[in-house]
């Protein structure tokens, strides 16, 4: 039987991401996003609902999320649902649903919001183009 597990969400980070490394050196980043939606019920005009979703990402994407994302930042996440279960110290079985991200796209903002490190920003240069010879269409080989 065929199956398909893919989810997409767009929301805002509810806290700063947590970046860590496994003993084997694998980068893992966890963060939570809030996704707002509204719907109409039979009783009222509309209700707002907020979903809080745990996101986990790995490798270079995890490092980028840990470095550039901050609380409040909007993101688009595409991935798959994963459900973990374990026995708590109190003997109660616990469950956690999370999204294992395959794509995290940073939305909004710019360098002023801390999206890029200072080392990666380039300074603009002014070039004098008056000394460049004009080229005719006949001189272009294609």
GROMACS elastic network, one bead per residue, 0.5 to 0.9 nm:
[ bonds ]
;  ai    aj funct       b0    kb
    5    79     6  0.81871   500
    5    80     6  0.54485   500
    5    81     6  0.66301   500
    6    78     6  0.72690   500
    6    79     6  0.56059   500
    6    81     6  0.69715   500
    7    77     6  0.80964   500
    7    78     6  0.57587   500
    7    79     6  0.54674   500
    7    80     6  0.56157   500
    7    81     6  0.69564   500
    7    99     6  0.78401   500
    8    76     6  0.73167   500
    8    77     6  0.56096   500
    8    79     6  0.65889   500
    8    80     6  0.84731   500
    9    33     6  0.88349   500
    9    35     6  0.71607   500
    9    53     6  0.89506   500
    9    75     6  0.82182   500
    9    76     6  0.57924   500
    9    77     6  0.52542   500
    9    78     6  0.66052   500
    9    79     6  0.89531   500
   10    33     6  0.82374   500
   10    34     6  0.84043   500
   10    35     6  0.64181   500
   10    36     6  0.88567   500
   10    74     6  0.71767   500
   10    75     6  0.56964   500
   10    77     6  0.62623   500
   10    78     6  0.88953   500
   11    33     6  0.56060   500
   11    34     6  0.52868   500
   11    36     6  0.72632   500
   11    72     6  0.89784   500
   11    73     6  0.82853   500
   11    74     6  0.54776   500
   11    75     6  0.57407   500
   11    76     6  0.67294   500
   11    77     6  0.84228   500
   12    32     6  0.82173   500
   12    33     6  0.50724   500
   12    34     6  0.54041   500
   12    35     6  0.69536   500
   12    71     6  0.75386   500
   12    72     6  0.52445   500
   12    73     6  0.52914   500
   12    75     6  0.61542   500
   12    76     6  0.88362   500
   13    16     6  0.70568   500
   13    17     6  0.80900   500
   13    31     6  0.69481   500
   13    32     6  0.56651   500
   13    34     6  0.64379   500
   13    69     6  0.80588   500
   13    70     6  0.69334   500
   13    73     6  0.55327   500
   13    74     6  0.65270   500
   13    75     6  0.75751   500
   14    17     6  0.89988   500
   14    31     6  0.77893   500
   14    32     6  0.57042   500
   14    33     6  0.54270   500
   14    34     6  0.63215   500
   14    52     6  0.83346   500
   14    70     6  0.87037   500
   14    71     6  0.54695   500
   14    72     6  0.60848   500
   14    73     6  0.84877   500
   15    31     6  0.69551   500
   15    32     6  0.67498   500
   15    33     6  0.80801   500
   15    70     6  0.68893   500
   15    72     6  0.71897   500
   16    31     6  0.68627   500
   16    32     6  0.84825   500
   16    66     6  0.81363   500
   16    69     6  0.69244   500
   16    72     6  0.83688   500
   17    29     6  0.65773   500
   17    30     6  0.57205   500
   17    32     6  0.76956   500
   17    65     6  0.71281   500
   17    66     6  0.56242   500
   17    67     6  0.86127   500
   17    69     6  0.67786   500
   17    70     6  0.67402   500
   17    71     6  0.76955   500
   18    28     6  0.82103   500
   18    29     6  0.54694   500
   18    30     6  0.52693   500
   18    31     6  0.64085   500
   18    65     6  0.89639   500
   18    66     6  0.64422   500
   19    27     6  0.70609   500
   19    28     6  0.58240   500
   19    30     6  0.66543   500
   19    31     6  0.89165   500
   19    62     6  0.69864   500
   19    63     6  0.69560   500
   19    65     6  0.81085   500
   19    66     6  0.52946   500
   19    67     6  0.84624   500
   20    26     6  0.83217   500
   20    27     6  0.59231   500
   20    28     6  0.53956   500
   20    29     6  0.63354   500
   20    30     6  0.86542   500
   20    62     6  0.88387   500
   20    63     6  0.88479   500
   20    66     6  0.88357   500
   21    24     6  0.76721   500
   21    25     6  0.54463   500
   21    26     6  0.53085   500
   21    28     6  0.58872   500
   21    29     6  0.85687   500
   22    25     6  0.51830   500
   22    26     6  0.51824   500
   22    27     6  0.66696   500
   22    28     6  0.74008   500
   23    26     6  0.74936   500
   26    58     6  0.71502   500
   26    59     6  0.60486   500
   27    57     6  0.83091   500
   27    58     6  0.55067   500
   27    60     6  0.71765   500
   27    61     6  0.85438   500
   27    62     6  0.59377   500
   27    63     6  0.64483   500
   28    56     6  0.70113   500
   28    57     6  0.58583   500
   28    59     6  0.65915   500
   28    61     6  0.88165   500
   28    62     6  0.54913   500
   28    63     6  0.76296   500
   28    66     6  0.89535   500
   29    55     6  0.81111   500
   29    56     6  0.57147   500
   29    57     6  0.53323   500
   29    58     6  0.63652   500
   29    59     6  0.86307   500
   29    61     6  0.83946   500
   29    63     6  0.71100   500
   29    65     6  0.69765   500
   29    66     6  0.63312   500
   30    54     6  0.71355   500
   30    55     6  0.56188   500
   30    57     6  0.66534   500
   30    62     6  0.80899   500
   30    65     6  0.88318   500
   30    66     6  0.84577   500
   31    53     6  0.84747   500
   31    54     6  0.60050   500
   31    55     6  0.53509   500
   31    56     6  0.67802   500
   31    57     6  0.88715   500
   31    65     6  0.88440   500
   31    66     6  0.89571   500
   32    52     6  0.66152   500
   32    53     6  0.54359   500
   32    55     6  0.57785   500
   32    56     6  0.87827   500
   33    51     6  0.80827   500
   33    52     6  0.57214   500
   33    53     6  0.53624   500
   33    54     6  0.66896   500
   33    55     6  0.75020   500
   33    72     6  0.87323   500
   33    74     6  0.84668   500
   33    75     6  0.82558   500
   34    50     6  0.62769   500
   34    51     6  0.56050   500
   34    53     6  0.64679   500
   35    49     6  0.82883   500
   35    50     6  0.55058   500
   35    51     6  0.51104   500
   35    52     6  0.64817   500
   35    53     6  0.76945   500
   36    48     6  0.70727   500
   36    49     6  0.58339   500
   36    51     6  0.64671   500
   36    52     6  0.89733   500
   37    47     6  0.84004   500
   37    48     6  0.58092   500
   37    49     6  0.53255   500
   37    50     6  0.63179   500
   37    51     6  0.81108   500
   38    46     6  0.65563   500
   38    47     6  0.53748   500
   38    49     6  0.58829   500
   38    50     6  0.85642   500
   39    45     6  0.84896   500
   39    46     6  0.54518   500
   39    47     6  0.54419   500
   39    48     6  0.66500   500
   39    49     6  0.80513   500
   40    43     6  0.82430   500
   40    44     6  0.67330   500
   40    45     6  0.57170   500
   40    47     6  0.60884   500
   40    48     6  0.88919   500
   41    44     6  0.56730   500
   41    45     6  0.68684   500
   41    46     6  0.63277   500
   41    47     6  0.72704   500
   42    45     6  0.78978   500
   42    46     6  0.89959   500
   43    46     6  0.86867   500
   44    47     6  0.75427   500
   53    97     6  0.81333   500
   53    98     6  0.65576   500
   53    99     6  0.74315   500
   54    96     6  0.88311   500
   54    97     6  0.73919   500
   54    99     6  0.62573   500
   54   100     6  0.88072   500
   55    77     6  0.83064   500
   55    98     6  0.57838   500
   55   100     6  0.61432   500
   55   101     6  0.64885   500
   56    62     6  0.80412   500
   56    98     6  0.71557   500
   56    99     6  0.61810   500
   56   100     6  0.50162   500
   56   101     6  0.59350   500
   57    60     6  0.89500   500
   57    61     6  0.65528   500
   57    62     6  0.51246   500
   57    63     6  0.89234   500
   57    65     6  0.83006   500
   57    99     6  0.85062   500
   57   100     6  0.59728   500
   57   101     6  0.51375   500
   57   102     6  0.71945   500
   57   103     6  0.84749   500
   57   104     6  0.83628   500
   58    61     6  0.59603   500
   58    63     6  0.77915   500
   58   100     6  0.85644   500
   58   101     6  0.80259   500
   58   102     6  0.86457   500
   59    62     6  0.53061   500
   59    63     6  0.66237   500
   59    64     6  0.89514   500
   60    63     6  0.50327   500
   60    64     6  0.62118   500
   60    65     6  0.86106   500
   61    64     6  0.50907   500
   61    65     6  0.61549   500
   61    66     6  0.85681   500
   61   102     6  0.86950   500
   61   103     6  0.80360   500
   61   104     6  0.75600   500
   62    65     6  0.51403   500
   62    66     6  0.61129   500
   62    67     6  0.85852   500
   63    66     6  0.50848   500
   63    67     6  0.61230   500
   63    68     6  0.86013   500
   64    67     6  0.51276   500
   64    68     6  0.59345   500
   64    69     6  0.78362   500
   65    68     6  0.54466   500
   65    69     6  0.52520   500
   65    70     6  0.86185   500
   65   104     6  0.79855   500
   65   106     6  0.86497   500
   66    69     6  0.60973   500
   66    70     6  0.82777   500
   67    70     6  0.84921   500
   67   115     6  0.83064   500
   67   116     6  0.87364   500
   67   117     6  0.88527   500
   68   106     6  0.86902   500
   68   114     6  0.68344   500
   68   115     6  0.50997   500
   68   116     6  0.68723   500
   68   117     6  0.84987   500
   69    72     6  0.87004   500
   69    73     6  0.64555   500
   69    74     6  0.88718   500
   69    75     6  0.88132   500
   69   106     6  0.77821   500
   69   114     6  0.85212   500
   69   115     6  0.73304   500
   70    73     6  0.57336   500
   70   114     6  0.87517   500
   71    74     6  0.88794   500
   73   106     6  0.78228   500
   73   107     6  0.73748   500
   73   108     6  0.75885   500
   73   109     6  0.80811   500
   74   105     6  0.88984   500
   74   106     6  0.66555   500
   74   107     6  0.52739   500
   74   108     6  0.65650   500
   74   109     6  0.87846   500
   75   104     6  0.67312   500
   75   105     6  0.56233   500
   75   107     6  0.51402   500
   75   108     6  0.82423   500
   76   103     6  0.79483   500
   76   104     6  0.58008   500
   76   105     6  0.50335   500
   76   106     6  0.66306   500
   76   107     6  0.70335   500
   77    99     6  0.86293   500
   77   101     6  0.63847   500
   77   102     6  0.77292   500
   77   103     6  0.57248   500
   77   105     6  0.64137   500
   77   106     6  0.88833   500
   78    99     6  0.82899   500
   78   100     6  0.83944   500
   78   101     6  0.57479   500
   78   102     6  0.58476   500
   78   103     6  0.50883   500
   78   104     6  0.65996   500
   78   105     6  0.86279   500
   79    99     6  0.60769   500
   79   100     6  0.54545   500
   79   103     6  0.65440   500
   79   104     6  0.87129   500
   80    98     6  0.83796   500
   80    99     6  0.54768   500
   80   100     6  0.53831   500
   80   101     6  0.66652   500
   80   102     6  0.76795   500
   81    97     6  0.69458   500
   81    98     6  0.58642   500
   81   100     6  0.63228   500
   81   101     6  0.88271   500
   82    96     6  0.81984   500
   82    97     6  0.57658   500
   82    98     6  0.54019   500
   82    99     6  0.59834   500
   82   100     6  0.66391   500
   83    95     6  0.68065   500
   83    96     6  0.56129   500
   83    98     6  0.64490   500
   83    99     6  0.87367   500
   84    94     6  0.82345   500
   84    95     6  0.56020   500
   84    96     6  0.52405   500
   84    97     6  0.65151   500
   84    98     6  0.82057   500
   85    93     6  0.68796   500
   85    94     6  0.54355   500
   85    96     6  0.64470   500
   85    97     6  0.89639   500
   86    92     6  0.84673   500
   86    93     6  0.57135   500
   86    94     6  0.54166   500
   86    95     6  0.67359   500
   86    96     6  0.89738   500
   87    90     6  0.79242   500
   87    91     6  0.57972   500
   87    92     6  0.57326   500
   87    94     6  0.60625   500
   87    95     6  0.89795   500
   88    91     6  0.51967   500
   88    92     6  0.52981   500
   88    93     6  0.60085   500
   88    94     6  0.64182   500
   89    92     6  0.74248   500
   90    93     6  0.87977   500
  101   104     6  0.66353   500
  106   109     6  0.86237   500
  106   115     6  0.89163   500
  109   112     6  0.73670   500
  109   113     6  0.58844   500
  109   114     6  0.84471   500
  109   115     6  0.74393   500
  110   113     6  0.56060   500
  110   114     6  0.71606   500
  110   115     6  0.59776   500
  110   116     6  0.79702   500
  111   114     6  0.52957   500
  111   115     6  0.51261   500
  111   116     6  0.55784   500
  111   117     6  0.82096   500
  111   118     6  0.88962   500
  111   121     6  0.82957   500
  112   115     6  0.73706   500
  112   116     6  0.85441   500
  113   116     6  0.83705   500
  114   117     6  0.70103   500
  114   118     6  0.88822   500
  116   119     6  0.81876   500
  116   120     6  0.64689   500
  116   121     6  0.70515   500
  117   120     6  0.54913   500
  117   121     6  0.68821   500
  118   121     6  0.53981   500
  118   122     6  0.85767   500
  119   122     6  0.79157   500
  128   131     6  0.70450   500
  128   132     6  0.84271   500
  129   132     6  0.54361   500
  129   133     6  0.88205   500
  130   133     6  0.80976   500
  135   138     6  0.82420   500
  135   139     6  0.65444   500
  135   140     6  0.78514   500
  136   139     6  0.55594   500
  136   140     6  0.72646   500
  137   140     6  0.55113   500
  137   141     6  0.87252   500
  138   141     6  0.76548   500
  139   142     6  0.89558   500
